[in-house]
Structures are given as C-alpha cells and as structure tokens.
Amino acid sequence: MQREDFDIGAEIAAFRRADPGIGAIASFIGLVRDINDGAAVAGMTLEHYPGMTEKALAGIVADAKQRWDIIDTLVIHRVGELKPLDQIVLVVVTGAHRGEAFAACEFIMDYLKTQAPFWKKEQTPQGAHWVEARASDDQAAERWSDPQAK
C-alpha cells in the first residue's frame, strides 16, 4: 500500500535479478480511466482499511502460491487521490514457465478486485460518488472458487 507512484521497469528489473531460475514474468498494471459507465471521470480517491487490507493481500498471494508453481509475487496498490492515466495497481508474478505465471497473475488481480477491502470514489461533473462492485468482477473471481481450479 502506498500513495506514491511506482516504476514498473525498476520493479521487474529487481525481480529478474533475484533468481536465475525465473523463466517467465507476468504482470498487470491497472490505470485510472477518464470515463466509467459512460460518465467522464476527473479523478478518484482510493481508500483502504490499514492492517485489514494488507492482511487480505497477503492471503490472496498465499492462495496463489498454493495453487500454482510460481517463484515470487509483487503487489503494489496505491491509495489516495489519483487522476486519469495514473497507475493504480501492479501485480507481478515470476515462475519457471509462463502458464503458471499468467494464471497466478490473473487470479491475484481477480481476487484483488473482489476480496480486498478498497473503496473507490470517483469525481465526475455530476459530483463525487462511491463506485459499486461490478457483477463482471464477481463472475471473473467465481471461476477460481474451486481450490483446484487452474
């Protein structure tokens, strides 16, 4: 959890140097869009519950490490005031092979969207409003509900 931006190149470079057994790195970067559900977005505020959020993220990563043969993971999630084009989240997964790394990265992101305690408020020309959870995010996470699902 952090307010400041992150440098994806530096983060991935550090992972590449960490273990010569790494054969694949899968990553995801989430950005602030300037439009959501057809409405203009001037910015957003991301809030979290300190302690609870970090515990939830650690649990999601631990679950991914149990399901897939991966080497390491990195999750950076920003909080605070953000504007369109700002980076929100970075998920990086390393593994010996791409399939395991891709699957674990997608799982982590799906669960971040549905299981981690974050609250998002968007600023629009009509005023600020809290963003509701999306059914599509729940559906994406549902496919992982079987612990054996890969």
Summary of the structure (lengths in Angstrom):
residues: 150
radius of gyration: 16.0
end to end distance: 27.4
largest distance: 52.0
contacts: 445
relative contact order: 0.22
helix: 35%
strand: 34%
